[in-house]
Amino acid sequence: MRRAIPVVLALALLLTSYPVAGQGMQGPSWEMGWVTDVDPKYVVELEDDWDLTGSLVFFVNNEGLGELNLAITYDYDEDGPFTFDGPESVSVSGNTNETFTINIEGGSAEEVRAFSPSSKIELTVLAEEQVGSSTLRSQEVSADVTVPRMYRLLPDLTPPTETLFAGSWVEFTLEVKNMGNTQDAITLGEATVRSCPHLSVEGLDQLEDSVVPVTNANGDNAAVFTLRLEATSSHQERTCEVSVSVESEGDNNQRSSTMDVAVKAPKVDTSVPDTSDDDEDPSSSSETLSWFSGLDTFATVVMAFLLFLHRRRFDA
């Protein structure tokens, strides 16, 4: 009986030691979460040259007394325009809450512009508390990352290939590219003509409410319009400055393109028609008139001489 008592005590101590040891291996609790507002998604910042910047901040709250060491890994679709740069490991002192930053950068301008603002990339941050090669506990947080909508309608004028004369008209081409990252539309088209009050641009009404898709990398899906330049008959011969602007529905900004157009005086036909077959030779007519004039003079003299002789005979 006396030998059984130590065995029972040993078993009791052994049984009570398991949960204690288990709690020691598990360690004090800690929590991970976002400081940055990512609900429903995080939108990076874009510059006019498509330079992309952004940052996500997460926190780790260590409720234990000892230092907490975590290994950090990042999981995301690398085919997107984003790269994420954050710490690979963090250390948090006991009873403290610390924050850590993940910097976001973008690829080339074409890669960033080609990423639709209606799309998103999911970033998952995994934190693992490890002892040796074993993971005691892990937590993860996720966030959807996207880009803002950018609007940029760019008009481009192609001067007319034909000469514009006063009192006539010629056609020219307006090409509008959408160099933003989302579909846009033209709400208004306006023209300004400098130095030439008698020159006008016609056909601008066809621009209104025209949808312009995002221009691809080849630039072959731009919106193309044919407009007309009209010069009145009183237009002077000079070079005119013509500007056409378009207004974006997306950002209400107006952007313009300018070209120079030369207006020429109307052509004058200076050629003399050949009428030699139909009209009489002027020199021949002149000679004929001179001959008749001499004959009349001679006849008048003869008649006067005869009349003189007749009177002398009568008087005698």
PyMOL commands that set and color helices and strands:
alter all, ss='L'
color gray80, all
select helices_A, chain A and resi 4-26+109-114+204-207+282-315
alter helices_A, ss='H'
color red, helices_A
select strands_A, chain A and resi 30-34+42-43+45-46+52-62+68-75+82-85+89-92+96-106+121-131+134-146+153-158+164-165+169-178+184-194+199-202+210-212+223-231+238-248+254-264
alter strands_A, ss='S'
color yellow, strands_A
deselect
rebuild
show_as cartoon
